[in-house]
Amino acid sequence: MGRQFFTLSNLVGIFTIVSELGIMAIGVAFLMISREFDLSVGAVYAASAFIFGLLANTGLPSPLALVITLIFASLIGFVNGMITLRTRIPSFITTLGMMMILRGVLLAITKGVTISYEGDAIVPTILARGIAYGFRPSHFWFIALTLLFIFILNRTRYGNWVFAVGGGQEAARSMGVDINKVKLINFTISALLAGLAGCIVISRFLIANPAFGAGSELEVITAVVIGGTLLTGGYGTILGAFLGAFLVGMIRTGLLLSGAPGYWYQAFIGIVLIV
């Protein structure tokens, strides 16, 4: 198993899986630092893959289809934030509800049928087509987004606001921080990045399946928690989420190569969330 695991093709394959998981983890990390959760990212991921594919298949230029899809994903995040902040219902409840709505609507519309991507090759080439030795543009998008959000979190006033909101709302409010605005932006970012990951997965496989992303919301949270972000908010790093995504991807691949049943991976996710 050791020789199989450390081959270039396998390590690059892990990077491919991790890129999609990690892009979602970046957004969720931002949200968790501000003391909120998003359990709808897996459903947004799947819905975005379908919407992008369907739009491109109508003959719409794929860059325009991508923009429309990302706007859709952002609106889902905005709605999540508005419901959570206006009703004061815990975000894990509102986003769980959104997850079920999106999954239900997606299955109702598609009847569970997989669609093939038949649009132009512009966006698939930019996002996911192989370059050399198995490397894909999605790897570099993941790295670039990680660096961008590290800068935002650690070097900008907005990053300070995110930490302040998660660390103590009363203190943040006394500093003049608009708590609801910060959280609403973070909900939107979380869904936006999940939508981007969904566009990447259909660009990679050239198909979209309603089951895409099922259970990935817990994988994403696990990656973020492994990376050091506190479930209680106020502390976390984007680099930690980056490394956490890699660890989750390596464990999943290692268990697969060892022939271990899939439920051991599920058990690992559960243990991390509890501990």
N, C-alpha and C positions, 0 to 999 in steps of 0.2 A: 504493500500500500504506500510505503514511504517514497519509493521511486516514482510511482504513478503521480503522487501528490505534488512532487517538486519538479515536474516537467514544465517546460515553458508554456505549452499549450494549456495545461491545467491551470497554471497560475494566471494566465491571461484570461481564461474562462471565468475564474473566480472574480477577477477585476471587472469583467463585463457584468456579472450578476450584481456585484457590490456597487457598481456605478449607479444603477437604477435604485437600489435600496438606499445607498448613501445620499443621493440627491434628495430623496424624501426625508431622510434622517436630518439633513441640514435644516429644513423648514420646521420639522417637529422639535428639534433642539431649541430653536429660537422661541417657539411657543411654550415649551416646557420650562425654559428659564424664566419666562414671565408668568409661570404658575398656571398654565392651562394645558389641555390635552387635545389631541385630534385623532379620533378613532375612524375617521372617514377617509383617510389618505388612500387606503387600498381600494376603496370603491371609486374614488376620484381618479385614481390611476387607471382602473379598468374602463370607466366611463369615458375618460379622455382618449384612450386608445381607440375606442369605438367611434367617438365623434370625429376624431381626426381622420380615421379611415373612411368613414361614410362621406364626409365632406370632400375629401380628395378623390373618392371614387365617382363623384358627380361631375368631375372635370374641373373643379375649382383648383387653382394653383396651390400646391402643397404649402408654400410659405403663408398664404392667406388662411388656409385651413388650420395651420399651426397657430396663427395669431387668434383666430376665433376660438379654437380649443382652449388656449391658455386664458382667454377672457372668461370662458365658461367656468374653468377650474377656479379662477380667482373669485368669481361671483359666488361659487359654492362656499369658499372660505369666508367671504364677506357675510353671507347669510348665516353661516355657523357662528361667526363672531357677534353679529347683531342679535341673534336669538339668545345666545349665552349672556351677553351683557345687558340686554333689555329685560330678560325674564329672571336673571340670576340663577338659572338652572345650571348645575355643574356641567362643565364642558364635556366631560366624558359621557354624559347622558345625551346632550344635544348632538354631539358628533356621532355617537352610536346610532341615534335615530336617523341622522343624515346618511350614515353608511347603509342602514337597512332600506331607506327610501331609494337610494341610488341603485343598490343591488336589485331591489324588487322591480323598479322601473326598467332597468337594463335587461333583466331576464324576461319581463313582459313584452318588451319591444322586440328583442332578438329571438325569443323562444329558445334561448340557449344555444343558438347556432353561431358558429365561428364565421367571421367574414375574412376575405382575402383583400389585401391592399392592392389596388389597381391604379393608383394615381401616379403622378410623375415622380421622378427619382430625386428631386432637389433636396427636400427635407430628409428623407431616409439617408441620403449620402452625407449630408451635413451632420446628422445626429448619430448614425449607427453603422454605416457600411464599413466593412473591414478595410484596413489600410495596409498593414504588413505585419507578418508574424502573429496574426490574430488580433492585433490592437485595433480599437475602434475609436471614432471621434467622441463617443460617450465617455470614454475614460478621461479624456482631456476636459470635457465639459464638467465632469465631476470635480476634477482637480481645480479648475478655474472657479467654479462656484464655491468650493471650499475656501479658497484664498480670498474671494470677494467677501464672503460672509464672516470670515475671521477678521478681516479689516473692519467691516461694519460693526461687529460686536465689540471689538477691542480698541478701535481707534476713532470712533465717531460718538457724537453726543447721543445719537439714537441708541447705540449699543449700551451706553450708560443708563439710559432710560429703561431699557429692557431688564437690566440687572436690578435697577431700583424697584421696578414694578414687582418683580418676582421676590425680591428680598423683603419688602415691607410696603404695603400700599399706602399706609398713612404717612410714612416718611417720604415716599415718592410724591404723594399729593402735596405735602408741605413744601417740597422743592419745586412745585409748579408743573410737575409732569402730568400730562393728560393720560391717565391710566387706560381709559377705554379706547382712546385712539391708538395707543401702542399695542394693546391686545388685538384690536381689530386688524391692524396692519399685519401682525404676526399670524393671525388666522388666515389672512389672505395669502401671505407668503407660503405658508404650509401647503395650502391647496394648490397654489400656482406651481410649486416645485413637484408636487405629486402629479399634476397634469403634464408637466414636462417629461417626467419619468414614463408616464403612459405613452406619450408620443414617441419616446425612445424605444420602448418595447415593441410597438407595432412596426417601427422602422427597422428593427432588428429581425423580427420573425416574418414580417410582411403578412401577418394575420392578427386578428384581435379575437379574444375569447372572453365570454362573460366571467369566466373563473379567474381571469388574470387578477393577481393581487390579493386573492382570498387569504386572509390570515397575515398579510404583510404588515398591517398596522401594528401588530404585536411584535413582529420582527424589527420594525423600525424603532419602536419604543425600547426594545431590548438593546439595540445597537446604541441608542442615545444614552441609556442608563449605564451600559458597560463603559461608555466613553466618559463617564463621570458626572453627567447632568443629574441633579437631584430631582426626585419626583415631587418634592415640596417646593421647587422653584428657587430662584435667586442665585443659582450657581450652575455653571456648565461651560463647555467649550465646543466650538465647531470642530476643532482638530480632534477632540475626543470622540465626537460623533463619527468623524471620518474613520478613525482607527477602530471604533466599535463596529462599524459596518463591515470592515474587513474581517474582524474576528468572527462575527456572525457568519459571514460568507465562507470563511475557511472551515469553521466547525461544520456547517451544513455539507460542504463538499467532502470533508474528511469522513463524516459519517456515511455519506453515500458511497464513497470509494471503499470503505471498510465493509460494506454490505449490511450495515446496521439498519433495522427497520425505521421507517420515517417517524414513528411515534417517539423515538429517543430524541430526535431533534425537537419535537414539540415539548417533550419533558424538559429539555435544556432551556427553552424559551420560558417555560413556566417557572423553573427554579430561579432564573435570573430576575424575573419580575417580582418574585416573592422576596428574595434575599436582598 
